[in-house]
Amino acid sequence: MTSKSDTARLASPAFAGRQPGGWIRSARLQTALSILLRYVVAAAAIVVAWHIFSVRFDSPVLFPGPAKTAERALELIAEGRLQGDILASVQRIFIGFAVGSLIGALLGLAMGSFRMVSDLLSPLVNFFRFIAPTAWIATAMVWFGLGEGSKVALIIYATTFVVLLSAMIGVSAVSRNKVRAARCLGANDRQIFLWVTIPASLGYILTGMRMAMMNSFMTVVSAEMIAADAGLGYLIYNSRQWMETDSIFVGMLTLGVVGLLTDRLFVLLTRTALRRFSLL
C-alpha cells in the first residue's frame, strides 16, 4: 500500500522528470541543443577561417573580411535593399518549386503506376532531364519575356525532373505484400493507388523535393543574374559591375542562410508528414 510519503515523492517534479514522458522531452531538448551547438561551432570556425584568409590576402576590396561584410550587410538592411532582394528570390523559388513539385509528383506516380504512361513519357523525360535549366535561360526570356514568368518557368523545369524520378522510384519500391493485402481486403486499382501507392511513395517524393529545392535556388540565382531588377542573384551580379565585393559576399551568405533555413523547415514538415503516415 502506498504511503503518503511515497505519493508525495511520485508527484514531485524531480520524479516526474524521470517518467517516460519526461525522458522524451529531455532527450528532445538535448538533441536540439546539440544540433544548435554544432551549427554555432561550424559558423564560428567558418568566421575564424574567413578572417584569417582575409588578413593574409590583405586586400579588403578583393577579399573583404567578416567585419567589413557585416557592416555592408547592415547598410543594405538599413536601405531596405537586402530585404527586398530576399523577398523577390523567395517568392520566385516558392512558386516555381511548388508547381514543379506538383507536376513532378503527379507524372512520377503516373509513370510508375501505369506502363502505358511510362512508355509514352520515358523517352521525353530521359531526353530533357539532361538539359540544364541554365541552357534554357535565353529561350525562356524570348518566350516569357524578362518578367517573373521566365524565372518561375526555369525553376519549374529545374524542380520537375528530380521529383518525378523520386516518385517513380517510390512507386517501384512499394511492397508487393501491401498490394496483395489490399486486394485481399477487396480494394480495387483506384483504391490501391490512393491508399497504398501514394502513402508508401510519399517519403521518396519528399526526399526528391528536398533535393530539387537546391536546384531551385541555383536556377533562380542564374536567372536573376541575367534578367532581373531585384533578387539575390541580381545583387551578386550588379555588385560585380561596381567591384562591391563585400555586397557579393553579403548576397552569397544570405543565399546560404536562407537556403539552410528553408531546408530545416522542409525537414521539419517532412518528418511531420511521414509521422502522419507512420513511416517514421
DOTI-205197 format. One record per atom (N, C-alpha, C): atom name; x, y, z. Coordinates in steps of 0.05 Angstrom, whole numbers, plus 32768, in hexadecimal, padded with zeros to 4 digits. Layout:
// residues N
atom_x_y_z
CA_X_Y_Z
...
This chain:
// residues 280
atom_x_y_z
N_8011_7FE8_8000
CA_8000_8000_8000
C_8012_8019_8000
N_800B_802D_7FF0
CA_801B_8044_7FEC
C_8017_8057_8004
N_802D_8060_8010
CA_802C_8073_8026
C_802A_808F_801C
N_8024_80A2_802F
CA_8022_80BE_8027
C_803D_80C8_801D
N_8053_80BF_8029
CA_806D_80C8_8020
C_8073_80BE_8004
N_806B_80A5_7FFD
CA_806F_809B_7FE2
C_805E_80AB_7FCE
N_8045_80B1_7FD6
CA_8034_80C1_7FC4
C_8040_80DC_7FBE
N_804A_80E9_7FD3
CA_8057_8103_7FCF
C_806F_8101_7FBD
N_807F_80EC_7FC1
CA_8097_80E8_7FB0
C_8090_80E4_7F93
N_807A_80D4_7F8E
CA_8072_80CF_7F72
C_8068_80E8_7F65
N_805B_80FA_7F75
CA_8050_8113_7F69
C_8065_8129_7F67
N_807D_8125_7F71
CA_8091_813A_7F71
C_809C_813F_7F55
N_80A4_8158_7F4E
CA_80AF_815E_7F34
C_80C8_814D_7F2E
N_80D8_8147_7F42
CA_80F1_8138_7F3D
C_80EA_811C_7F33
N_80D6_8110_7F3F
CA_80CE_80F5_7F36
C_80C0_80F6_7F1B
N_80B0_810B_7F16
CA_80A2_810D_7EFD
C_80B6_810F_7EE6
N_80CD_811C_7EEB
CA_80E1_811E_7ED6
C_80ED_8103_7ECF
N_80EA_80EF_7EE1
CA_80F5_80D5_7EDB
C_80E0_80C2_7ECE
N_80C7_80CC_7ECB
CA_80B3_80BC_7EBD
C_80B9_80BB_7E9F
N_80AE_80A7_7E91
CA_80B3_80A5_7E74
C_80AF_80BE_7E64
N_8098_80CD_7E6A
CA_8093_80E6_7E5D
C_80A9_80FA_7E62
N_80B2_80FC_7E7B
CA_80C7_810E_7E83
C_80E1_8107_7E75
N_80E7_80ED_7E73
CA_80FF_80E5_7E65
C_80FE_80ED_7E47
N_80E7_80E9_7E3B
CA_80E4_80F0_7E1F
C_80E9_810E_7E1A
N_80DC_811E_7E2C
CA_80DF_813B_7E29
C_80FC_8143_7E2E
N_8108_8137_7E42
CA_8124_813D_7E48
C_8137_8135_7E30
N_8131_811D_7E25
CA_8142_8114_7E0E
C_813F_8127_7DF6
N_8126_8130_7DF1
CA_8121_8142_7DDB
C_8130_815D_7DDF
N_812E_8166_7DF8
CA_813C_817F_7DFE
C_815A_817D_7DFB
N_8165_8166_7E04
CA_8182_8162_7E01
C_818A_8160_7DE4
N_8179_8153_7DD4
CA_817E_8150_7DB7
C_817E_816C_7DAA
N_816A_817C_7DB1
CA_8168_8197_7DA5
C_8180_81A8_7DAD
N_8188_81A6_7DC6
CA_81A0_81B6_7DCF
C_81B9_81AC_7DC2
N_81BB_8191_7DBE
CA_81D3_8186_7DB1
C_81D4_8190_7D94
N_81BD_8190_7D86
CA_81BD_819A_7D6A
C_81C4_81B7_7D69
N_81B9_81C7_7D7B
CA_81BF_81E3_7D7C
C_81DC_81E8_7D81
N_81E7_81D9_7D94
CA_8204_81DC_7D9A
C_8215_81D5_7D82
N_820E_81C1_7D73
CA_821E_81BA_7D5B
C_821D_81D0_7D46
N_8206_81DC_7D43
CA_8204_81F2_7D30
C_8214_820A_7D39
N_8213_8210_7D53
CA_8222_8227_7D5E
C_8240_8222_7D5A
N_8249_820A_7D61
CA_8266_8204_7D5E
C_826E_8205_7D40
N_825E_81FA_7D2E
CA_8264_81FB_7D12
C_8266_8218_7D08
N_8252_8228_7D10
CA_8252_8244_7D08
C_826A_8253_7D12
N_8271_824E_7D2B
CA_8288_825B_7D37
C_82A2_8253_7D29
N_82A4_823A_7D22
CA_82BC_8230_7D13
C_82BE_823E_7CF8
N_82A8_8240_7CEB
CA_82A8_824D_7CD0
C_82B0_826B_7CD3
N_82A5_8278_7CE7
CA_82AC_8295_7CEA
C_82C9_8298_7CF1
N_82D4_8287_7D02
CA_82F0_8289_7D09
C_8302_8284_7CF1
N_82FC_826F_7CE2
CA_830C_8269_7CCA
C_8309_8280_7CB5
N_82F1_828A_7CB2
CA_82ED_82A0_7CA0
C_82FD_82B9_7CA8
N_82FE_82BF_7CC2
CA_830D_82D6_7CCB
C_832B_82D2_7CC6
N_8335_82BA_7CCC
CA_8352_82B4_7CC7
C_8359_82B7_7CAA
N_8349_82AC_7C98
CA_834F_82AE_7C7B
C_834D_82CB_7C72
N_8339_82DA_7C7C
CA_8336_82F6_7C73
C_834E_8307_7C7C
N_8359_8301_7C94
CA_8370_8310_7C9E
C_8389_8309_7C8E
N_838C_82F0_7C87
CA_83A3_82E8_7C77
C_83A2_82F1_7C5B
N_8389_82F2_7C50
CA_8385_82FC_7C35
C_838C_831A_7C33
N_8386_8328_7C49
CA_838D_8344_7C4C
C_8383_8356_7C35
N_836A_8351_7C2D
CA_835E_8362_7C19
C_8340_8363_7C1E
N_8336_8375_7C2F
CA_831A_8376_7C36
C_8308_837A_7C1E
N_8312_8386_7C09
CA_8301_838A_7BF1
C_82FB_8370_7BE3
N_8310_835F_7BE2
CA_830C_8345_7BD4
C_8302_832F_7BE6
N_830A_8330_7C00
CA_8302_831B_7C12
C_82FC_8328_7C2D
N_82E4_8333_7C30
CA_82DC_8340_7C49
C_82D9_832B_7C60
N_82E0_8334_7C78
CA_82DD_8323_7C8F
C_82C1_8322_7C9A
N_82BD_8313_7CB0
CA_82A3_8311_7CBC
C_8298_832C_7CC6
N_82A9_833C_7CD2
CA_82A0_8356_7CDD
C_8296_8369_7CC7
N_82A6_836B_7CB1
CA_829E_837C_7C9B
C_8285_8372_7C8D
N_8282_8358_7C8B
CA_826A_834C_7C7F
C_8252_8351_7C90
N_8255_834E_7CAB
CA_823F_8353_7CBD
C_8236_8370_7CBC
N_824A_8382_7CBA
CA_8244_839E_7CB8
C_8234_83A5_7C9F
N_823C_8398_7C89
CA_822D_839D_7C70
C_8211_8391_7C71
N_820E_837A_7C7F
CA_81F4_836E_7C82
C_81E1_8380_7C91
N_81EC_838C_7CA6
CA_81DB_839F_7CB6
C_81D3_83B7_7CA5
N_81E5_83C0_7C94
CA_81DE_83D7_7C83
C_81C8_83CF_7C6F
N_81CA_83B7_7C63
CA_81B5_83AF_7C51
C_819B_83AB_7C5F
N_819C_83A1_7C77
CA_8183_839D_7C87
C_8176_83B8_7C8D
N_8187_83CC_7C95
CA_817D_83E7_7C9B
C_8171_83F4_7C82
N_817C_83EE_7C6B
CA_8171_83F9_7C52
C_8158_83EA_7C49
N_8153_83D2_7C54
CA_813C_83C1_7C4C
C_8141_83B1_7C34
N_8159_83B1_7C29
CA_8160_83A3_7C10
C_8161_8385_7C15
N_816F_837D_7C2B
CA_8173_8360_7C30
C_8158_8352_7C35
N_8147_835E_7C44
CA_812D_8352_7C49
C_811D_834F_7C2F
N_811E_8363_7C1E
CA_8110_8362_7C04
C_811B_834C_7BF2
N_8136_8349_7BF2
CA_8142_8334_7BE1
C_813B_8318_7BEC
N_813B_8315_7C06
CA_8134_82FB_7C12
C_8117_82F4_7C0B
N_8105_8307_7C0E
CA_80E9_8302_7C09
C_80E4_82FB_7BEB
N_80F2_8309_7BD9
CA_80EE_8304_7BBD
C_80F8_82E8_7BB6
N_810F_82E0_7BC0
CA_8119_82C5_7BB9
C_8108_82AF_7BC6
N_8100_82B3_7BDF
CA_80F0_829F_7BED
C_80D5_829B_7BE0
N_80C8_82B1_7BD7
CA_80AF_82AE_7BC9
C_80B1_829E_7BAF
N_80C6_82A4_7BA0
CA_80CA_8295_7B87
C_80D0_8277_7B8D
N_80E0_8272_7BA1
CA_80E7_8256_7BA7
C_80CE_8248_7BB1
N_80BE_8254_7BC2
CA_80A7_8247_7BCE
C_8093_823F_7BB8
N_808D_8252_7BA6
CA_8079_824C_7B91
C_8083_8237_7B7F
N_809C_823A_7B74
CA_80A6_8226_7B62
C_80AA_820B_7B6E
N_80B4_820B_7B87
CA_80B8_81F2_7B95
C_809E_81E3_7B9A
N_8089_81F1_7BA3
CA_806F_81E5_7BA8
C_8063_81D9_7B8F
N_8063_81E9_7B7A
CA_8057_81E0_7B60
C_8067_81C8_7B55
N_8082_81CB_7B54
CA_8093_81B6_7B4A
C_8091_819C_7B5A
N_808E_819E_7B74
CA_808C_8187_7B85
C_8071_8179_7B80
N_805C_8188_7B7D
CA_8042_817C_7B77
C_8042_816E_7B5C
N_804D_817B_7B48
CA_804E_816E_7B2E
C_805F_8155_7B2F
N_8076_8157_7B3B
CA_8088_8140_7B3C
C_807C_8129_7B4C
N_806F_812F_7B62
CA_8063_8119_7B72
C_804D_810B_7B63
N_803C_811B_7B56
CA_8025_810F_7B47
C_8030_80FE_7B2F
N_8042_8109_7B20
CA_804D_80FA_7B0A
C_805C_80E1_7B13
N_806C_80E4_7B29
CA_807B_80CD_7B33
C_8069_80B7_7B3D
N_8054_80BE_7B4B
CA_8041_80AA_7B54
C_8033_809C_7B3D
N_802C_80AC_7B29
CA_801E_80A0_7B12
C_8031_808E_7B02
N_804A_8097_7AFE
CA_805D_8087_7AEF
C_8065_806E_7AFE
N_8067_8070_7B18
CA_806E_8058_7B28
C_8057_8044_7B2B
N_803E_804E_7B28
CA_8027_803C_7B2D
C_801B_8031_7B13
N_801F_803F_7AFD
CA_8012_8036_7AE4
C_8027_8033_7ACE
N_8028_801B_7AC3
CA_803D_8015_7AB0
C_803A_8026_7A96
N_8022_802A_7A8D
CA_801E_8039_7A75
C_8028_8056_7A78
N_8022_8062_7A8E
CA_802B_807E_7A93
C_804A_807E_7A94
N_8056_806A_7AA0
CA_8073_8069_7AA2
C_807F_8066_7A86
N_8074_8055_7A76
CA_807E_8051_7A5B
C_807C_806A_7A4A
N_8068_807A_7A4E
CA_8064_8092_7A3E
C_8076_80A9_7A47
N_807A_80AC_7A61
CA_8088_80C3_7A6B
C_80A6_80BE_7A71
N_80AE_80A5_7A75
CA_80CA_80A0_7A7C
C_80DE_80AB_7A68
N_80DA_80A8_7A4E
CA_80EE_80B4_7A3B
C_80F0_80D2_7A3E
N_80DA_80E0_7A42
CA_80DB_80FD_7A45
C_80E8_8105_7A5F
N_80E1_80F7_7A75
CA_80ED_80FD_7A8F
C_810B_80F8_7A8E
N_8114_80E2_7A83
CA_8130_80DB_7A83
C_8140_80ED_7A70
N_8132_80FA_7A5D
CA_813F_810E_7A4C
C_8142_8129_7A59
N_812C_8134_7A63
CA_812C_814F_7A6E
C_813A_8152_7A89
N_813B_813C_7A98
CA_8147_813F_7AB3
C_8165_8142_7AB2
N_8171_813D_7A9B
CA_818E_8142_7A98
C_8195_815D_7A8D
N_8181_816D_7A87
CA_8185_8189_7A7E
C_8184_819B_7A97
N_8199_81A8_7A9E
CA_819A_81B9_7AB6
C_8186_81D0_7AB4
N_817A_81D8_7ACA
CA_8168_81EF_7ACA
C_8175_8208_7AC0
N_818F_820C_7AC6
CA_819C_8224_7ABC
C_819E_8225_7A9E
N_819D_820E_7A91
CA_819E_820E_7A74
C_8184_8219_7A68
N_816F_821A_7A78
CA_8155_8225_7A6E
C_8151_8242_7A74
N_8165_824F_7A81
CA_8161_826B_7A8A
C_815A_827D_7A72
N_816B_827C_7A5D
CA_8166_828E_7A46
C_814B_8288_7A39
N_8145_826E_7A36
CA_812B_8267_7A2A
C_8114_826F_7A3B
N_8116_826C_7A56
CA_8101_8274_7A68
C_80FC_8292_7A66
N_8111_82A2_7A64
CA_810D_82BF_7A62
C_80FF_82C6_7A48
N_8105_82B8_7A32
CA_80F7_82BD_7A19
C_80DA_82B5_7A1A
N_80D4_829E_7A27
CA_80B9_8294_7A28
C_80A7_82A3_7A3D
N_80B3_82A7_7A54
CA_80A3_82B2_7A6B
C_80AA_82CF_7A72
N_80BE_82DB_7A64
CA_80C5_82F6_7A6A
C_80D9_82F8_7A81
N_80DE_8311_7A89
CA_80F1_8316_7A9F
C_80E5_8318_7ABA
N_80CB_8312_7ABC
CA_80BD_8314_7AD5
C_80C0_82FB_7AE6
N_80AC_82F7_7AF7
CA_80AD_82E1_7B0A
C_80A8_82C6_7AFC
N_809A_82C6_7AE6
CA_8093_82AD_7AD9
C_80AB_829C_7AD1
N_80BF_82A9_7AC6
CA_80D7_829A_7ABD
C_80E5_828D_7AD5
N_80E8_829C_7AEB
CA_80F6_8292_7B02
C_80E7_827B_7B0F
N_80CD_827E_7B12
CA_80BD_8269_7B1E
C_80BC_8250_7B0C
N_80BB_8254_7AF2
CA_80BB_823D_7AE0
C_80D5_822D_7AE2
N_80EC_823B_7AE5
CA_8105_822D_7AE8
C_8106_821D_7B02
N_80FB_8228_7B17
CA_80FB_821A_7B31
C_80E9_8201_7B2F
N_80D2_8204_7B22
CA_80C0_81ED_7B1E
C_80CF_81D7_7B0F
N_80DD_81DF_7AFA
CA_80ED_81CB_7AEB
C_8102_81BE_7AFC
N_8110_81CD_7B0C
CA_8125_81C2_7B1D
C_811B_81B0_7B33
N_8102_81B4_7B3B
CA_80F6_81A4_7B51
C_80E9_818B_7B47
N_80DC_818C_7B30
CA_80CA_8177_7B28
C_80D8_815C_7B25
N_80EF_815A_7B18
CA_80FA_8141_7B12
C_8105_8132_7B2A
N_8110_8141_7B3D
CA_811A_8134_7B56
C_8103_8128_7B65
N_80ED_8136_7B69
CA_80D7_812B_7B77
C_80CA_8114_7B68
N_80C9_8117_7B4D
CA_80BD_8102_7B3C
C_80CC_80E7_7B40
N_80E6_80E8_7B3E
CA_80F5_80D0_7B40
C_80F3_80C4_7B5C
N_80F2_80D5_7B71
CA_80F0_80CB_7B8C
C_80D4_80BE_7B90
N_80BF_80C9_7B84
CA_80A5_80BD_7B86
C_80A4_80A2_7B78
N_80B1_80A0_7B61
CA_80B1_8086_7B53
C_80C0_8071_7B64
N_80D6_8079_7B70
CA_80E4_8066_7B81
C_80D3_805E_7B99
N_80C4_8071_7BA4
CA_80B3_806B_7BBA
C_809D_8056_7BB3
N_8092_8059_7B9B
CA_807D_8047_7B92
C_8089_802B_7B8F
N_80A1_8029_7B83
CA_80AD_800F_7B7E
C_80B5_8002_7B98
N_80B9_8012_7BAE
CA_80C1_8007_7BC8
C_80AA_7FFF_7BD9
N_8091_8003_7BD0
CA_807A_7FFB_7BE0
C_807A_7FDD_7BE4
N_8077_7FD4_7BFC
CA_8077_7FB7_7C02
C_8060_7FA9_7BF4
N_8066_7F93_7BE6
CA_8051_7F83_7BD9
C_803E_7F77_7BEE
N_8048_7F72_7C05
CA_8037_7F67_7C1A
C_8021_7F7B_7C22
N_8027_7F95_7C22
CA_8013_7FA9_7C28
C_7FFD_7FA9_7C13
N_8005_7FA6_7BFA
CA_7FF1_7FA6_7BE4
C_7FE0_7F8D_7BE6
N_7FED_7F76_7BEC
CA_7FDE_7F5D_7BEE
C_7FCB_7F5E_7C05
N_7FD4_7F6A_7C1C
CA_7FC2_7F6C_7C33
C_7FAA_7F7D_7C2D
N_7FAF_7F93_7C1E
CA_7F99_7FA5_7C17
C_7F85_7F97_7C05
N_7F8F_7F87_7BF2
CA_7F7D_7F78_7BE0
C_7F6D_7F63_7BEF
N_7F7A_7F57_7C02
CA_7F6C_7F43_7C12
C_7F55_7F4F_7C22
N_7F58_7F69_7C29
CA_7F43_7F77_7C37
C_7F2E_7F84_7C25
N_7F31_7F7E_7C0B
CA_7F1D_7F87_7BF8
C_7F22_7FA2_7BEB
N_7F3A_7FAC_7BED
CA_7F41_7FC7_7BE1
C_7F44_7FC4_7BC3
N_7F3A_7FD8_7BB4
CA_7F3D_7FD8_7B97
C_7F56_7FE8_7B90
N_7F5C_7FEA_7B76
CA_7F75_7FF8_7B6E
C_7F76_8015_7B77
N_7F60_8023_7B75
CA_7F5F_803F_7B7D
C_7F65_8042_7B9B
N_7F59_8031_7BAB
CA_7F5D_8032_7BC8
C_7F79_802A_7BCF
N_7F84_8017_7BC1
CA_7FA0_800F_7BC7
C_7FB3_8027_7BC0
N_7FAD_8035_7BAA
CA_7FBE_804C_7BA2
C_7FBC_8062_7BB7
N_7FA4_8068_7BC1
CA_7FA0_807E_7BD4
C_7FA9_8077_7BF0
N_7FA4_805E_7BF9
CA_7FA9_8058_7C15
C_7FC1_8046_7C1A
N_7FCE_803C_7C05
CA_7FE6_802C_7C09
C_7FFE_8039_7BFB
N_7FFB_803E_7BE1
CA_8011_8047_7BD1
C_801A_8063_7BD9
N_8007_8076_7BDB
CA_800F_8091_7BE2
C_801B_8094_7BFE
N_800E_8089_7C13
CA_801B_808B_7C2D
C_8036_807D_7C2F
N_8039_8066_7C21
CA_8053_8058_7C22
C_8069_8067_7C13
N_8061_8077_7BFF
CA_8074_8086_7BEF
C_807A_80A1_7BF9
N_806B_80AA_7C0E
CA_806D_80C5_7C17
C_8089_80CC_7C21
N_8096_80B9_7C2F
CA_80B2_80BE_7C39
C_80C5_80C4_7C22
N_80C2_80B5_7C0C
CA_80D4_80B9_7BF5
C_80CE_80D4_7BE7
N_80B4_80DB_7BE6
CA_80AD_80F4_7BD9
C_80B8_810C_7BE9
N_80B6_810A_7C03
CA_80BF_8120_7C14
C_80DE_8122_7C13
N_80EB_810B_7C11
CA_8108_810C_7C0E
C_8110_8118_7BF4
N_8102_8112_7BDF
CA_8107_811E_7BC5
C_8102_813C_7BC5
N_80ED_8144_7BD4
CA_80E7_8161_7BD6
C_80FE_8170_7BE5
N_8109_8163_7BF9
CA_811F_816F_7C07
C_8137_8173_7BF5
N_813D_815F_7BE5
CA_8154_8162_7BD3
C_814D_8177_7BBD
N_8134_8177_7BB4
CA_812C_818A_7B9F
C_812E_81A7_7BA9
N_812A_81AB_7BC3
CA_812C_81C6_7BCE
C_8147_81D3_7BC9
N_815C_81C3_7BCB
CA_8177_81CD_7BC5
C_8178_81D6_7BA8
N_816D_81C7_7B96
CA_816D_81CF_7B7A
C_815D_81E9_7B76
N_8148_81EC_7B85
CA_8138_8204_7B83
C_8148_821D_7B8B
N_8157_821B_7BA1
CA_8168_8232_7BA9
C_817D_8238_7B95
N_818A_8224_7B8A
CA_819F_8229_7B76
C_8194_8235_7B5D
N_817C_822B_7B55
CA_8171_8235_7B3C
C_8167_8252_7B3E
N_815B_8259_7B54
CA_8150_8274_7B57
C_8167_8288_7B58
N_817E_8281_7B64
CA_8194_8293_7B65
C_819F_8297_7B49
N_81A2_8282_7B39
CA_81AC_8284_7B1E
C_8199_8295_7B0D
N_817F_8292_7B10
CA_816C_82A1_7B01
C_816C_82BF_7B09
N_816F_82C4_7B23
CA_8170_82E0_7B2C
C_8189_82EE_7B24
N_819E_82E0_7B1F
CA_81B7_82ED_7B16
C_81B4_82F8_7AFA
N_81A1_82ED_7AEA
CA_819F_82F5_7ACE
C_8188_8308_7ACA
N_8172_8303_7AD6
CA_815B_8314_7AD0
C_814A_8318_7AEA
N_8151_832D_7AF9
CA_8142_8333_7B11
C_814A_834E_7B1B
N_8138_835A_7B2C
CA_813F_8373_7B38
C_813E_8371_7B57
N_813A_8358_7B60
CA_813B_8352_7B7D
C_8140_8335_7B81
N_814A_832E_7B98
CA_8150_8312_7B9E
C_816D_830F_7BA7
N_8173_82F9_7BB4
CA_818E_82F4_7BBE
C_81A2_82F1_7BA6
N_8199_82E3_7B91
CA_81AA_82E1_7B7A
C_81B0_82FC_7B6D
N_819C_830D_7B6C
CA_819F_8328_7B62
C_81B3_8338_7B73
N_81B0_8334_7B8E
CA_81C3_8342_7BA0
C_81DF_833A_7B9B
N_81E4_8320_7B97
CA_81FF_8316_7B93
C_820A_8320_7B78
N_81FA_831E_7B63
CA_8203_8326_7B48
C_8207_8344_7B46
N_81F4_8353_7B51
CA_81F6_8370_7B4F
C_820E_837B_7B5F
N_8213_836E_7B76
CA_822A_8377_7B86
C_8244_8371_7B78
N_8246_835C_7B68
CA_825E_8356_7B59
C_8265_836D_7B46
N_8251_8379_7B3A
CA_8257_838F_7B27
C_8264_83A7_7B34
N_825E_83AB_7B4E
CA_8269_83C2_7B5C
C_827F_83BA_7B6F
N_8289_83A2_7B6D
CA_829F_8398_7B7E
C_8298_8399_7B9C
N_827E_8396_7BA2
CA_8276_8395_7BBE
C_8277_8378_7BC8
N_828F_836F_7BCD
CA_8292_8353_7BD5
C_8285_834D_7BF0
N_8284_8361_7C02
CA_8276_835C_7C1B
C_8258_8357_7C17
N_824C_8364_7C03
CA_8230_835F_7BFD
C_822C_8343_7BF1
N_8240_833B_7BE1
CA_823F_8320_7BD6
C_823F_830B_7BEC
N_8251_830F_7C00
CA_8252_82FD_7C16
C_8238_82FD_7C26
N_822C_8315_7C29
CA_8212_8316_7C37
C_81FD_8306_7C29
N_81FD_8309_7C0E
CA_81E9_82FA_7BFE
C_81ED_82DC_7C01
N_8206_82D3_7BFF
CA_820B_82B6_7C02
C_8205_82AB_7C1D
N_820D_82BA_7C32
CA_8207_82B1_7C4D
C_81E9_82B1_7C53
N_81DB_82C5_7C49
CA_81BE_82C6_7C4D
C_81B1_82AE_7C3E
N_81BB_82A8_7C27
CA_81B0_8291_7C17
C_81B4_8277_7C27
N_81CC_8274_7C33
CA_81D1_825C_7C43
C_81BF_825A_7C5B
N_81BC_8271_7C69
CA_81AB_8271_7C82
C_818E_826B_7C7B
N_8184_8278_7C66
CA_8168_8274_7C5E
C_8164_8257_7C55
N_8177_824C_7C46
CA_8175_8230_7C3E
C_8176_821D_7C56
N_8187_8223_7C69
CA_8189_8212_7C81
C_816F_8212_7C91
N_8164_822A_7C95
CA_814B_822C_7CA4
C_8134_821E_7C95
N_8134_8222_7C7B
CA_811F_8215_7C6B
C_8121_81F7_7C6D
N_8139_81ED_7C6B
CA_813D_81D0_7C6D
C_8135_81C5_7C88
N_813D_81D3_7C9E
CA_8135_81CA_7CB8
C_8117_81CA_7CBC
N_810A_81DE_7CB1
CA_80EC_81DF_7CB3
C_80E0_81C9_7CA3
N_80EB_81C3_7C8C
CA_80E1_81AE_7C7B
C_80E4_8192_7C89
N_80FB_818F_7C96
CA_8100_8175_7CA4
C_80EC_8172_7CBB
N_80E6_8188_7CC9
CA_80D2_8187_7CDF
C_80B7_817F_7CD4
N_80AF_818C_7CBE
CA_8095_8185_7CB2
C_8095_8168_7CA7
N_80AB_8160_7C9D
CA_80AE_8144_7C92
C_80AA_8130_7CA8
N_80B7_8134_7CBF
CA_80B5_8121_7CD5
C_8098_8120_7CDF
N_808B_8137_7CE0
CA_806F_8138_7CE9
C_805E_8128_7CD6
N_8062_812B_7CBC
CA_8052_811D_7CA8
C_8057_80FF_7CA9
N_8070_80F7_7CAC
CA_8077_80DB_7CAD
C_806C_80CE_7CC6
N_806D_80DD_7CDC
CA_8062_80D2_7CF5
C_8044_80CE_7CF2
N_8037_80E0_7CE3
CA_801A_80DE_7CDE
C_8013_80C3_7CD0
N_8025_80BA_7CBF
CA_8020_80A2_7CB0
C_802F_808A_7CBC
N_8038_808E_7CD5
CA_8046_8078_7CE4
C_805E_806D_7CD5
N_806C_8080_7CC7
CA_8084_8078_7CB8
C_809E_807F_7CC7
N_809B_808D_7CDD
CA_80B3_8096_7CEB
C_80B0_808E_7D08
